[in-house]
Amino acid sequence: MPSADLSWDGPLAVITLDAPPLNLFDEAMVADLRAAISSVARSASARGLLIRAEGRAVSAGVDVHVFEPLDPRSAEALWRDWFTMIHELESLPIPTVFAAHALCLTAAFEVSLACDLLLAASSARFGLVEIVVGLTPSMGGPQRLAERAGPARARELVFSGELYDAATLERWNVVNRVLPDDGFADAARAFALRLANGPTRAHAATKAIIRTQLAGGVRAADEATPALSGALFGTSDLRGAVASFLRDGPGKATYTGR
C-alpha cells in the first residue's frame, strides 16, 4: 500500500497519509503524495480534494535520515524538487481541504498551508520544529504562515519551535475551523464533499482572483475579475443555476459542478 493513498468519494478526491506509526515524510511518502496530487490534477472528474491521515499523528514531520547525506547543493535540489509538489497542489483549480486530527509537524504542516482551507480537531497540535536540527522550514511554511497570520506571528512560530494548539492557530487565521474531536473525520469529509459538490468553475475563479490579489494587490485582482467572472456566464453551471433560481426560487438553484 502506498504511503499516501488516493481514493474517491464521488467528486471528492481523498488523499490519505498512511505510513505507520508516524507518517514520516521520507522519499517514499513524498513520491506517493506527489503521484496522488498529480493524479488529481489530471482528473477530469475531481471537483474537490481532501488530504487527511490515519494513525495517532497526522505526521511527525520529515524523516531526519533524509537529511543525513545532504550537502548544500543536494539540499537545494531536494527543496526545489519538493516545491514542485507544493506548487502543483496550490495550482489545483478546485477547493482543497486539509484535515488535521492530531499532531501535525513540519512537512505535513507545510502541506496543510498549501491547501485552501485547514480544518483541525480540537486536540490537534501544530509545529514547525526544524530548529531542533538547525534548519528553517523549507517547503513554504514561513511564507505561507506570513500570508495567513502576518510576518510577526510567522517568525514567532518558527523561531520558538513550539507546539501550538488548534484554537490558538484559529485565532491567528492559520486554521479555518476547529471541530470537535468526536466525529472529526466524518465532519471534515462532509465539509470537503459539500465544497466538491459546489460550482467548480466558480471556485476556480475565486482561487484565481485571490491569488492575483496576493501577488499584485487589490487593483490587480480588480483588473482580472471581469474576465474571470465573465467566463462563468458561458458555463452550464451558471446558466442552469440562474434558470432554476428564477423558476424555483432562492435556495433551490442547482448546478452540475462544471
C-alpha positions, 0 to 999 in steps of 0.5 A: 500500500502506498504511503499516501493513498488516493481514493474517491468519494464521488467528486471528492478526491481523498488523499490519505497519509498512511505510513505507520506509526508516524507518517514520516515524510521520507522519499517514499511518502513524498513520491506517493503524495506527489503521484496522488496530487498529480493524479488529481490534477489530471482528473477530469472528474475531481471537483474537490480534494481532501488530504487527511491521515490515519494513525495517532499523528497526522505526521511527525514531520520529515524523516531526519535520515533524509537529511543525513547525506545532504550537502548544500547543493543536494539540499537545494535540489531536494527543496526545489524538487519538493516545491514542485509538489507544493506548487502543483497542489496550490495550482489545483483549480478546485477547493482543497481541504486539509484535515488535521486530527492530531499532531501535525509537524513540519512537512505535513504542516507545510502541506496543510498551508498549501491547501485552501482551507485547514480544518483541525480537531480540537486536540490537534497540535501544530509545529514547525520544529526544524530548529531542533536540527538547525534548519528553517522550514523549507517547503513554504511554511514561513511564507505561507504562515506570513500570508495567513497570520502576518510576518510577526506571528510567522517568525514567532512560530518558527523561531520558538519551535513550539507546539501550538494548539488548534484554537490558538492557530484559529485565532491567528487565521492559520486554521479555518475551523476547529471541530470537535474531536468526536466525529472529526473525520466524518465532519471534515469529509462532509465539509470537503464533499459539500465544497466538491459538490459546489460550482467548480468553475466558480471556485476556480475563479475565486482561487484565481482572483485571490491569488492575483490579489496576493501577488499584485494587490487589490487593483490587480485582482480588480483588473482580472475579475471581469474576465474571470467572472465573465467566463462563468456566464458561458458555463452550464453551471451558471446558466442552469443555476440562474434558470432554476433560481428564477423558476424555483426560487432562492435556495433551490438553484442547482448546478452540475459542478462544471 
